């Protein structure tokens, strides 16, 4: 099953990839990215799920 990504989210991913590539191409290095770090602006509210559910594990064969 494939979940669609919104155009807004897709564009944000593309911008992040472009900025990361420019940074690395200019000699920058990424030492670490702490778990839980978000790319959302601090003032923007996060999505609150109205119908919470538990994800089912994916078993590859």
Secondary structure, DSSP 4 states (H G I P E B T S, - for coil): ------HHHHHHHHHHHHHHHHHHHTT-------TT---S-TTSPPP--SS--PPPPP---
